[in-house]
Amino acid sequence: MKTYDALFIFAEQNLTDEALGGIEQKIRAEIEKVGGRVSEATALGRRGFSRRLHKKEAGYYLHLIFDVNSDQVAPVRARFRLMEFIFRVQITAMSADDFKLWTERKNRKPTEERMGDR
């Protein structure tokens, strides 16, 4: 199994926390259906686009880290394209170094993060 990083954008105007949780469960189910496992899910909230896309100005973002066999990524991506509530999705493979860096940043204390980013 390989680790993947995915960013989902949902362009619904009034998406509640409950609705976002339901969408997250549907996405998890699709990944688990092909034998994958979601390691982490982070709701990033509503953010504006840098320019209008298809008459939309903002969207709700969801970041996922998941493990799946590399031959199952294309079928999962195809299923995501069929889901009308997903506006955009980007899936990238994470190298071992990327995963290590992500884990270190995740476990940092807030003061360490500010000091390290200067």
ZADO-1210 file (C-alpha; in nm, 4 decimals, padded with zeros to 6 digits):
<atoms>
<atom x="00.0000" y="00.0000" z="00.0000" code="MET" pos="1"/>
<atom x="00.1084" y="00.3515" z="-00.0775" code="LYS" pos="2"/>
<atom x="00.0190" y="00.6739" z="00.1032" code="THR" pos="3"/>
<atom x="-00.1749" y="00.9436" z="-00.0818" code="TYR" pos="4"/>
<atom x="-00.2622" y="01.3033" z="-00.0045" code="ASP" pos="5"/>
<atom x="-00.6010" y="01.4280" z="-00.1297" code="ALA" pos="6"/>
<atom x="-00.7645" y="01.7687" z="-00.1286" code="LEU" pos="7"/>
<atom x="-01.1378" y="01.7912" z="-00.1948" code="PHE" pos="8"/>
<atom x="-01.3365" y="02.1069" z="-00.2686" code="ILE" pos="9"/>
<atom x="-01.7138" y="02.1189" z="-00.2269" code="PHE" pos="10"/>
<atom x="-01.8798" y="02.4230" z="-00.3829" code="ALA" pos="11"/>
<atom x="-02.2127" y="02.4091" z="-00.2012" code="GLU" pos="12"/>
<atom x="-02.3111" y="02.7526" z="-00.0717" code="GLN" pos="13"/>
<atom x="-02.4556" y="02.6571" z="00.2686" code="ASN" pos="14"/>
<atom x="-02.2836" y="02.3394" z="00.3813" code="LEU" pos="15"/>
<atom x="-02.3423" y="02.2587" z="00.7496" code="THR" pos="16"/>
<atom x="-02.1029" y="02.0641" z="00.9702" code="ASP" pos="17"/>
<atom x="-02.3427" y="01.7684" z="00.9657" code="GLU" pos="18"/>
<atom x="-02.3601" y="01.7687" z="00.5862" code="ALA" pos="19"/>
<atom x="-01.9804" y="01.7938" z="00.5618" code="LEU" pos="20"/>
<atom x="-01.9486" y="01.4993" z="00.8018" code="GLY" pos="21"/>
<atom x="-02.1854" y="01.2955" z="00.5850" code="GLY" pos="22"/>
<atom x="-01.9856" y="01.3784" z="00.2721" code="ILE" pos="23"/>
<atom x="-01.6639" y="01.2804" z="00.4486" code="GLU" pos="24"/>
<atom x="-01.8190" y="00.9434" z="00.5407" code="GLN" pos="25"/>
<atom x="-01.9174" y="00.8833" z="00.1749" code="LYS" pos="26"/>
<atom x="-01.5617" y="00.9575" z="00.0626" code="ILE" pos="27"/>
<atom x="-01.4186" y="00.7290" z="00.3322" code="ARG" pos="28"/>
<atom x="-01.6578" y="00.4529" z="00.2213" code="ALA" pos="29"/>
<atom x="-01.5369" y="00.4792" z="-00.1396" code="GLU" pos="30"/>
<atom x="-01.1736" y="00.4498" z="-00.0289" code="ILE" pos="31"/>
<atom x="-01.2488" y="00.1582" z="00.2038" code="GLU" pos="32"/>
<atom x="-01.4525" y="-00.0132" z="-00.0688" code="LYS" pos="33"/>
<atom x="-01.1314" y="-00.0722" z="-00.2686" code="VAL" pos="34"/>
<atom x="-00.9347" y="-00.1867" z="00.0381" code="GLY" pos="35"/>
<atom x="-00.7905" y="00.1492" z="00.1422" code="GLY" pos="36"/>
<atom x="-00.7624" y="00.3085" z="00.4838" code="ARG" pos="37"/>
<atom x="-00.8001" y="00.6778" z="00.5738" code="VAL" pos="38"/>
<atom x="-00.5271" y="00.7879" z="00.8163" code="SER" pos="39"/>
<atom x="-00.6374" y="01.1443" z="00.8731" code="GLU" pos="40"/>
<atom x="-00.9166" y="01.3776" z="00.7686" code="ALA" pos="41"/>
<atom x="-00.9021" y="01.7520" z="00.8302" code="THR" pos="42"/>
<atom x="-01.1835" y="01.9910" z="00.7455" code="ALA" pos="43"/>
<atom x="-01.0193" y="02.3167" z="00.6385" code="LEU" pos="44"/>
<atom x="-01.3424" y="02.5149" z="00.6265" code="GLY" pos="45"/>
<atom x="-01.4770" y="02.7542" z="00.3680" code="ARG" pos="46"/>
<atom x="-01.2205" y="02.9432" z="00.1629" code="ARG" pos="47"/>
<atom x="-01.2512" y="03.1855" z="-00.1243" code="GLY" pos="48"/>
<atom x="-01.1153" y="03.1047" z="-00.4677" code="PHE" pos="49"/>
<atom x="-00.8547" y="03.3343" z="-00.6177" code="SER" pos="50"/>
<atom x="-01.0915" y="03.3781" z="-00.9128" code="ARG" pos="51"/>
<atom x="-01.4467" y="03.2688" z="-00.9905" code="ARG" pos="52"/>
<atom x="-01.4836" y="02.9137" z="-01.1179" code="LEU" pos="53"/>
<atom x="-01.8102" y="02.8090" z="-01.2822" code="HIS" pos="54"/>
<atom x="-01.9884" y="03.1040" z="-01.1172" code="LYS" pos="55"/>
<atom x="-01.8649" y="02.9971" z="-00.7728" code="LYS" pos="56"/>
<atom x="-01.6580" y="03.2215" z="-00.5480" code="GLU" pos="57"/>
<atom x="-01.5757" y="02.9903" z="-00.2574" code="ALA" pos="58"/>
<atom x="-01.5795" y="02.6294" z="-00.1471" code="GLY" pos="59"/>
<atom x="-01.5407" y="02.4004" z="00.1518" code="TYR" pos="60"/>
<atom x="-01.2084" y="02.2191" z="00.1678" code="TYR" pos="61"/>
<atom x="-01.1349" y="01.8718" z="00.3063" code="LEU" pos="62"/>
<atom x="-00.7835" y="01.7272" z="00.3332" code="HIS" pos="63"/>
<atom x="-00.7339" y="01.3486" z="00.3538" code="LEU" pos="64"/>
<atom x="-00.4312" y="01.1257" z="00.4005" code="ILE" pos="65"/>
<atom x="-00.5045" y="00.7668" z="00.3015" code="PHE" pos="66"/>
<atom x="-00.3371" y="00.4383" z="00.2115" code="ASP" pos="67"/>
<atom x="-00.4453" y="00.2321" z="-00.0880" code="VAL" pos="68"/>
<atom x="-00.2881" y="00.0014" z="-00.3460" code="ASN" pos="69"/>
<atom x="-00.1533" y="00.2041" z="-00.6369" code="SER" pos="70"/>
<atom x="-00.3661" y="00.0159" z="-00.8919" code="ASP" pos="71"/>
<atom x="-00.6830" y="00.1287" z="-00.7097" code="GLN" pos="72"/>
<atom x="-00.6204" y="00.5044" z="-00.7320" code="VAL" pos="73"/>
<atom x="-00.7635" y="00.5436" z="-01.0834" code="ALA" pos="74"/>
<atom x="-01.0935" y="00.3649" z="-01.0005" code="PRO" pos="75"/>
<atom x="-01.1346" y="00.5730" z="-00.6823" code="VAL" pos="76"/>
<atom x="-01.0648" y="00.8955" z="-00.8729" code="ARG" pos="77"/>
<atom x="-01.3227" y="00.7920" z="-01.1362" code="ALA" pos="78"/>
<atom x="-01.5836" y="00.7341" z="-00.8625" code="ARG" pos="79"/>
<atom x="-01.5080" y="01.0778" z="-00.7161" code="PHE" pos="80"/>
<atom x="-01.5694" y="01.2367" z="-01.0578" code="ARG" pos="81"/>
<atom x="-01.9187" y="01.0884" z="-01.0581" code="LEU" pos="82"/>
<atom x="-02.0086" y="01.2406" z="-00.7212" code="MET" pos="83"/>
<atom x="-02.1836" y="01.5660" z="-00.8007" code="GLU" pos="84"/>
<atom x="-02.1144" y="01.7240" z="-00.4612" code="PHE" pos="85"/>
<atom x="-01.7367" y="01.7180" z="-00.5293" code="ILE" pos="86"/>
<atom x="-01.6324" y="02.0321" z="-00.7160" code="PHE" pos="87"/>
<atom x="-01.2604" y="01.9482" z="-00.7453" code="ARG" pos="88"/>
<atom x="-01.0293" y="01.6742" z="-00.6176" code="VAL" pos="89"/>
<atom x="-00.6525" y="01.6474" z="-00.6290" code="GLN" pos="90"/>
<atom x="-00.4780" y="01.3232" z="-00.5309" code="ILE" pos="91"/>
<atom x="-00.0990" y="01.3016" z="-00.5077" code="THR" pos="92"/>
<atom x="00.1299" y="01.0221" z="-00.3937" code="ALA" pos="93"/>
<atom x="00.3317" y="01.0935" z="-00.0815" code="MET" pos="94"/>
<atom x="00.6924" y="00.9819" z="-00.0651" code="SER" pos="95"/>
<atom x="00.8337" y="00.8462" z="00.2596" code="ALA" pos="96"/>
<atom x="01.0109" y="01.1800" z="00.3165" code="ASP" pos="97"/>
<atom x="00.6873" y="01.3755" z="00.2619" code="ASP" pos="98"/>
<atom x="00.5030" y="01.1528" z="00.5074" code="PHE" pos="99"/>
<atom x="00.7797" y="01.1908" z="00.7661" code="LYS" pos="100"/>
<atom x="00.7752" y="01.5706" z="00.7265" code="LEU" pos="101"/>
<atom x="00.3945" y="01.5788" z="00.7533" code="TRP" pos="102"/>
<atom x="00.4075" y="01.3659" z="01.0723" code="THR" pos="103"/>
<atom x="00.6714" y="01.5925" z="01.2289" code="GLU" pos="104"/>
<atom x="00.4706" y="01.9073" z="01.1512" code="ARG" pos="105"/>
<atom x="00.1536" y="01.7490" z="01.2826" code="LYS" pos="106"/>
<atom x="00.3199" y="01.6664" z="01.6155" code="ASN" pos="107"/>
<atom x="00.4845" y="02.0089" z="01.6634" code="ARG" pos="108"/>
<atom x="00.3739" y="02.2412" z="01.9373" code="LYS" pos="109"/>
<atom x="00.2278" y="02.5738" z="01.8153" code="PRO" pos="110"/>
<atom x="00.5265" y="02.7731" z="01.9467" code="THR" pos="111"/>
<atom x="00.7746" y="02.5446" z="01.7685" code="GLU" pos="112"/>
<atom x="00.5853" y="02.5904" z="01.4434" code="GLU" pos="113"/>
<atom x="00.6020" y="02.9682" z="01.4613" code="ARG" pos="114"/>
<atom x="00.9730" y="02.9643" z="01.5424" code="MET" pos="115"/>
<atom x="01.0562" y="02.7148" z="01.2671" code="GLY" pos="116"/>
<atom x="00.8689" y="02.9048" z="00.9970" code="ASP" pos="117"/>
<atom x="01.0773" y="03.2226" z="01.0238" code="ARG" pos="118"/>
</atoms>
